[in-house]
Amino acid sequence: MNINFILYVRDQAESRGFYAIALGIPPRLDVPGMTEFELAPGCVLGLMPEKGIKRLLPSMPDPELAGGTPRAEVYLTVPDPAACHARALAAGARELSPLGPRDWGDKAAYSLDPDGHVLAFAARL
């Protein structure tokens, strides 16, 4: 089984640049309409322009109208959440909460990516 998570983004090139810096890896696929980052074997984070998804959602609210509204959270467990969070901030993320212990047993830092998606980097305490 492969797992693909796809975020709808305002500007594919801007989001590609942001995630390449924040994740510290290049995309494995980057074509008009889709950018993919392999997070782990069989697990992919995709970036699709909002305009591209509208064809599949003709009777639903327009994703472009929700710009800047948090619509998803990407929670990544990584070896060094502080370094990942710092890269995200350097790439233009807006910090929501610095790295700190969480009630569920992780230490995690939260930010917003350029499209308003919540991005968390975490590790077990």
Biotite code that builds the C-alpha atoms (Angstrom):
import biotite.structure as struc

atoms = struc.array([
    struc.Atom([0.000, 0.000, 0.000], chain_id="A", res_id=1, res_name="MET", atom_name="CA", element="C"),
    struc.Atom([1.179, 3.511, -0.816], chain_id="A", res_id=2, res_name="ASN", atom_name="CA", element="C"),
    struc.Atom([-0.083, 6.568, 1.027], chain_id="A", res_id=3, res_name="ILE", atom_name="CA", element="C"),
    struc.Atom([-0.436, 9.918, -0.749], chain_id="A", res_id=4, res_name="ASN", atom_name="CA", element="C"),
    struc.Atom([-1.483, 13.116, 1.012], chain_id="A", res_id=5, res_name="PHE", atom_name="CA", element="C"),
    struc.Atom([-2.282, 15.988, -1.326], chain_id="A", res_id=6, res_name="ILE", atom_name="CA", element="C"),
    struc.Atom([-2.490, 19.626, -0.271], chain_id="A", res_id=7, res_name="LEU", atom_name="CA", element="C"),
    struc.Atom([-4.281, 22.125, -2.494], chain_id="A", res_id=8, res_name="TYR", atom_name="CA", element="C"),
    struc.Atom([-1.993, 25.123, -2.935], chain_id="A", res_id=9, res_name="VAL", atom_name="CA", element="C"),
    struc.Atom([-2.370, 28.621, -4.357], chain_id="A", res_id=10, res_name="ARG", atom_name="CA", element="C"),
    struc.Atom([0.985, 28.672, -6.158], chain_id="A", res_id=11, res_name="ASP", atom_name="CA", element="C"),
    struc.Atom([2.623, 25.332, -6.954], chain_id="A", res_id=12, res_name="GLN", atom_name="CA", element="C"),
    struc.Atom([6.101, 26.791, -7.536], chain_id="A", res_id=13, res_name="ALA", atom_name="CA", element="C"),
    struc.Atom([6.045, 28.770, -4.283], chain_id="A", res_id=14, res_name="GLU", atom_name="CA", element="C"),
    struc.Atom([4.837, 25.757, -2.307], chain_id="A", res_id=15, res_name="SER", atom_name="CA", element="C"),
    struc.Atom([7.400, 23.486, -3.987], chain_id="A", res_id=16, res_name="ARG", atom_name="CA", element="C"),
    struc.Atom([10.172, 25.853, -2.925], chain_id="A", res_id=17, res_name="GLY", atom_name="CA", element="C"),
    struc.Atom([8.816, 26.115, 0.602], chain_id="A", res_id=18, res_name="PHE", atom_name="CA", element="C"),
    struc.Atom([8.517, 22.349, 1.131], chain_id="A", res_id=19, res_name="TYR", atom_name="CA", element="C"),
    struc.Atom([11.902, 21.606, -0.479], chain_id="A", res_id=20, res_name="ALA", atom_name="CA", element="C"),
    struc.Atom([13.493, 23.883, 2.128], chain_id="A", res_id=21, res_name="ILE", atom_name="CA", element="C"),
    struc.Atom([11.268, 22.880, 5.065], chain_id="A", res_id=22, res_name="ALA", atom_name="CA", element="C"),
    struc.Atom([11.618, 19.141, 4.436], chain_id="A", res_id=23, res_name="LEU", atom_name="CA", element="C"),
    struc.Atom([15.250, 19.346, 3.367], chain_id="A", res_id=24, res_name="GLY", atom_name="CA", element="C"),
    struc.Atom([14.625, 17.116, 0.339], chain_id="A", res_id=25, res_name="ILE", atom_name="CA", element="C"),
    struc.Atom([13.979, 17.747, -3.350], chain_id="A", res_id=26, res_name="PRO", atom_name="CA", element="C"),
    struc.Atom([10.679, 16.717, -4.924], chain_id="A", res_id=27, res_name="PRO", atom_name="CA", element="C"),
    struc.Atom([10.616, 13.278, -6.535], chain_id="A", res_id=28, res_name="ARG", atom_name="CA", element="C"),
    struc.Atom([8.131, 14.567, -9.127], chain_id="A", res_id=29, res_name="LEU", atom_name="CA", element="C"),
    struc.Atom([7.571, 18.128, -10.292], chain_id="A", res_id=30, res_name="ASP", atom_name="CA", element="C"),
    struc.Atom([5.313, 18.595, -13.321], chain_id="A", res_id=31, res_name="VAL", atom_name="CA", element="C"),
    struc.Atom([2.575, 21.111, -14.089], chain_id="A", res_id=32, res_name="PRO", atom_name="CA", element="C"),
    struc.Atom([-0.311, 20.230, -11.794], chain_id="A", res_id=33, res_name="GLY", atom_name="CA", element="C"),
    struc.Atom([1.568, 18.087, -9.240], chain_id="A", res_id=34, res_name="MET", atom_name="CA", element="C"),
    struc.Atom([4.678, 18.151, -7.089], chain_id="A", res_id=35, res_name="THR", atom_name="CA", element="C"),
    struc.Atom([5.489, 15.150, -4.894], chain_id="A", res_id=36, res_name="GLU", atom_name="CA", element="C"),
    struc.Atom([7.867, 14.686, -1.954], chain_id="A", res_id=37, res_name="PHE", atom_name="CA", element="C"),
    struc.Atom([8.594, 11.154, -0.772], chain_id="A", res_id=38, res_name="GLU", atom_name="CA", element="C"),
    struc.Atom([8.473, 11.393, 3.033], chain_id="A", res_id=39, res_name="LEU", atom_name="CA", element="C"),
    struc.Atom([9.202, 7.690, 3.599], chain_id="A", res_id=40, res_name="ALA", atom_name="CA", element="C"),
    struc.Atom([9.004, 4.594, 1.406], chain_id="A", res_id=41, res_name="PRO", atom_name="CA", element="C"),
    struc.Atom([5.429, 4.490, 0.128], chain_id="A", res_id=42, res_name="GLY", atom_name="CA", element="C"),
    struc.Atom([4.409, 7.794, 1.755], chain_id="A", res_id=43, res_name="CYS", atom_name="CA", element="C"),
    struc.Atom([4.134, 10.892, -0.435], chain_id="A", res_id=44, res_name="VAL", atom_name="CA", element="C"),
    struc.Atom([3.165, 14.509, 0.200], chain_id="A", res_id=45, res_name="LEU", atom_name="CA", element="C"),
    struc.Atom([1.688, 16.018, -2.965], chain_id="A", res_id=46, res_name="GLY", atom_name="CA", element="C"),
    struc.Atom([1.067, 19.642, -3.867], chain_id="A", res_id=47, res_name="LEU", atom_name="CA", element="C"),
    struc.Atom([-1.739, 20.348, -6.347], chain_id="A", res_id=48, res_name="MET", atom_name="CA", element="C"),
    struc.Atom([-2.801, 23.793, -7.528], chain_id="A", res_id=49, res_name="PRO", atom_name="CA", element="C"),
    struc.Atom([-6.244, 24.784, -6.218], chain_id="A", res_id=50, res_name="GLU", atom_name="CA", element="C"),
    struc.Atom([-7.329, 25.488, -9.770], chain_id="A", res_id=51, res_name="LYS", atom_name="CA", element="C"),
    struc.Atom([-6.582, 21.863, -10.701], chain_id="A", res_id=52, res_name="GLY", atom_name="CA", element="C"),
    struc.Atom([-8.895, 20.342, -8.109], chain_id="A", res_id=53, res_name="ILE", atom_name="CA", element="C"),
    struc.Atom([-11.896, 22.505, -9.066], chain_id="A", res_id=54, res_name="LYS", atom_name="CA", element="C"),
    struc.Atom([-12.675, 20.167, -11.981], chain_id="A", res_id=55, res_name="ARG", atom_name="CA", element="C"),
    struc.Atom([-13.380, 17.340, -9.521], chain_id="A", res_id=56, res_name="LEU", atom_name="CA", element="C"),
    struc.Atom([-15.451, 19.502, -7.156], chain_id="A", res_id=57, res_name="LEU", atom_name="CA", element="C"),
    struc.Atom([-17.914, 21.338, -9.424], chain_id="A", res_id=58, res_name="PRO", atom_name="CA", element="C"),
    struc.Atom([-20.741, 21.477, -6.863], chain_id="A", res_id=59, res_name="SER", atom_name="CA", element="C"),
    struc.Atom([-18.588, 22.030, -3.769], chain_id="A", res_id=60, res_name="MET", atom_name="CA", element="C"),
    struc.Atom([-17.151, 25.267, -2.336], chain_id="A", res_id=61, res_name="PRO", atom_name="CA", element="C"),
    struc.Atom([-14.253, 26.714, -4.306], chain_id="A", res_id=62, res_name="ASP", atom_name="CA", element="C"),
    struc.Atom([-10.955, 25.892, -2.510], chain_id="A", res_id=63, res_name="PRO", atom_name="CA", element="C"),
    struc.Atom([-9.520, 29.254, -3.633], chain_id="A", res_id=64, res_name="GLU", atom_name="CA", element="C"),
    struc.Atom([-12.107, 31.049, -1.495], chain_id="A", res_id=65, res_name="LEU", atom_name="CA", element="C"),
    struc.Atom([-10.667, 29.427, 1.642], chain_id="A", res_id=66, res_name="ALA", atom_name="CA", element="C"),
    struc.Atom([-7.175, 30.855, 1.015], chain_id="A", res_id=67, res_name="GLY", atom_name="CA", element="C"),
    struc.Atom([-5.270, 31.333, 4.263], chain_id="A", res_id=68, res_name="GLY", atom_name="CA", element="C"),
    struc.Atom([-7.820, 29.353, 6.286], chain_id="A", res_id=69, res_name="THR", atom_name="CA", element="C"),
    struc.Atom([-6.219, 26.278, 7.890], chain_id="A", res_id=70, res_name="PRO", atom_name="CA", element="C"),
    struc.Atom([-7.604, 23.348, 5.916], chain_id="A", res_id=71, res_name="ARG", atom_name="CA", element="C"),
    struc.Atom([-5.211, 20.570, 6.846], chain_id="A", res_id=72, res_name="ALA", atom_name="CA", element="C"),
    struc.Atom([-2.399, 19.658, 9.218], chain_id="A", res_id=73, res_name="GLU", atom_name="CA", element="C"),
    struc.Atom([0.777, 17.866, 8.210], chain_id="A", res_id=74, res_name="VAL", atom_name="CA", element="C"),
    struc.Atom([2.250, 16.291, 11.367], chain_id="A", res_id=75, res_name="TYR", atom_name="CA", element="C"),
    struc.Atom([5.692, 14.829, 10.727], chain_id="A", res_id=76, res_name="LEU", atom_name="CA", element="C"),
    struc.Atom([7.665, 12.818, 13.280], chain_id="A", res_id=77, res_name="THR", atom_name="CA", element="C"),
    struc.Atom([11.324, 13.534, 12.537], chain_id="A", res_id=78, res_name="VAL", atom_name="CA", element="C"),
    struc.Atom([14.700, 13.010, 14.261], chain_id="A", res_id=79, res_name="PRO", atom_name="CA", element="C"),
    struc.Atom([15.323, 16.754, 14.778], chain_id="A", res_id=80, res_name="ASP", atom_name="CA", element="C"),
    struc.Atom([12.079, 18.750, 14.955], chain_id="A", res_id=81, res_name="PRO", atom_name="CA", element="C"),
    struc.Atom([13.892, 21.946, 15.991], chain_id="A", res_id=82, res_name="ALA", atom_name="CA", element="C"),
    struc.Atom([15.995, 21.952, 12.814], chain_id="A", res_id=83, res_name="ALA", atom_name="CA", element="C"),
    struc.Atom([12.999, 21.178, 10.600], chain_id="A", res_id=84, res_name="CYS", atom_name="CA", element="C"),
    struc.Atom([10.909, 23.880, 12.250], chain_id="A", res_id=85, res_name="HIS", atom_name="CA", element="C"),
    struc.Atom([13.754, 26.394, 11.835], chain_id="A", res_id=86, res_name="ALA", atom_name="CA", element="C"),
    struc.Atom([14.009, 25.533, 8.106], chain_id="A", res_id=87, res_name="ARG", atom_name="CA", element="C"),
    struc.Atom([10.257, 26.018, 7.703], chain_id="A", res_id=88, res_name="ALA", atom_name="CA", element="C"),
    struc.Atom([10.421, 29.427, 9.381], chain_id="A", res_id=89, res_name="LEU", atom_name="CA", element="C"),
    struc.Atom([13.406, 30.421, 7.240], chain_id="A", res_id=90, res_name="ALA", atom_name="CA", element="C"),
    struc.Atom([11.433, 29.387, 4.147], chain_id="A", res_id=91, res_name="ALA", atom_name="CA", element="C"),
    struc.Atom([8.552, 31.691, 5.092], chain_id="A", res_id=92, res_name="GLY", atom_name="CA", element="C"),
    struc.Atom([6.328, 29.739, 7.485], chain_id="A", res_id=93, res_name="ALA", atom_name="CA", element="C"),
    struc.Atom([4.591, 31.666, 10.245], chain_id="A", res_id=94, res_name="ARG", atom_name="CA", element="C"),
    struc.Atom([5.217, 30.224, 13.695], chain_id="A", res_id=95, res_name="GLU", atom_name="CA", element="C"),
    struc.Atom([2.150, 29.145, 15.653], chain_id="A", res_id=96, res_name="LEU", atom_name="CA", element="C"),
    struc.Atom([3.889, 27.480, 18.592], chain_id="A", res_id=97, res_name="SER", atom_name="CA", element="C"),
    struc.Atom([7.582, 26.889, 19.302], chain_id="A", res_id=98, res_name="PRO", atom_name="CA", element="C"),
    struc.Atom([8.989, 23.452, 20.021], chain_id="A", res_id=99, res_name="LEU", atom_name="CA", element="C"),
    struc.Atom([7.740, 22.212, 23.349], chain_id="A", res_id=100, res_name="GLY", atom_name="CA", element="C"),
    struc.Atom([6.350, 19.200, 25.186], chain_id="A", res_id=101, res_name="PRO", atom_name="CA", element="C"),
    struc.Atom([2.803, 18.172, 24.321], chain_id="A", res_id=102, res_name="ARG", atom_name="CA", element="C"),
    struc.Atom([0.252, 16.298, 26.431], chain_id="A", res_id=103, res_name="ASP", atom_name="CA", element="C"),
    struc.Atom([0.335, 13.254, 24.133], chain_id="A", res_id=104, res_name="TRP", atom_name="CA", element="C"),
    struc.Atom([4.017, 12.508, 24.753], chain_id="A", res_id=105, res_name="GLY", atom_name="CA", element="C"),
    struc.Atom([5.659, 14.322, 21.845], chain_id="A", res_id=106, res_name="ASP", atom_name="CA", element="C"),
    struc.Atom([7.670, 17.489, 21.645], chain_id="A", res_id=107, res_name="LYS", atom_name="CA", element="C"),
    struc.Atom([6.348, 19.440, 18.671], chain_id="A", res_id=108, res_name="ALA", atom_name="CA", element="C"),
    struc.Atom([6.599, 22.802, 16.937], chain_id="A", res_id=109, res_name="ALA", atom_name="CA", element="C"),
    struc.Atom([3.794, 24.262, 14.814], chain_id="A", res_id=110, res_name="TYR", atom_name="CA", element="C"),
    struc.Atom([3.735, 26.738, 11.941], chain_id="A", res_id=111, res_name="SER", atom_name="CA", element="C"),
    struc.Atom([1.579, 27.730, 8.972], chain_id="A", res_id=112, res_name="LEU", atom_name="CA", element="C"),
    struc.Atom([2.847, 27.111, 5.450], chain_id="A", res_id=113, res_name="ASP", atom_name="CA", element="C"),
    struc.Atom([2.321, 29.796, 2.748], chain_id="A", res_id=114, res_name="PRO", atom_name="CA", element="C"),
    struc.Atom([-1.161, 28.386, 1.986], chain_id="A", res_id=115, res_name="ASP", atom_name="CA", element="C"),
    struc.Atom([-2.334, 28.305, 5.602], chain_id="A", res_id=116, res_name="GLY", atom_name="CA", element="C"),
    struc.Atom([-1.875, 24.559, 6.184], chain_id="A", res_id=117, res_name="HIS", atom_name="CA", element="C"),
    struc.Atom([-0.709, 23.714, 9.699], chain_id="A", res_id=118, res_name="VAL", atom_name="CA", element="C"),
    struc.Atom([2.764, 22.140, 9.634], chain_id="A", res_id=119, res_name="LEU", atom_name="CA", element="C"),
    struc.Atom([4.082, 20.332, 12.712], chain_id="A", res_id=120, res_name="ALA", atom_name="CA", element="C"),
    struc.Atom([7.476, 18.737, 13.309], chain_id="A", res_id=121, res_name="PHE", atom_name="CA", element="C"),
    struc.Atom([7.624, 16.379, 16.273], chain_id="A", res_id=122, res_name="ALA", atom_name="CA", element="C"),
    struc.Atom([9.584, 13.700, 18.102], chain_id="A", res_id=123, res_name="ALA", atom_name="CA", element="C"),
    struc.Atom([8.698, 11.424, 21.012], chain_id="A", res_id=124, res_name="ARG", atom_name="CA", element="C"),
    struc.Atom([9.755, 12.785, 24.407], chain_id="A", res_id=125, res_name="LEU", atom_name="CA", element="C"),
])
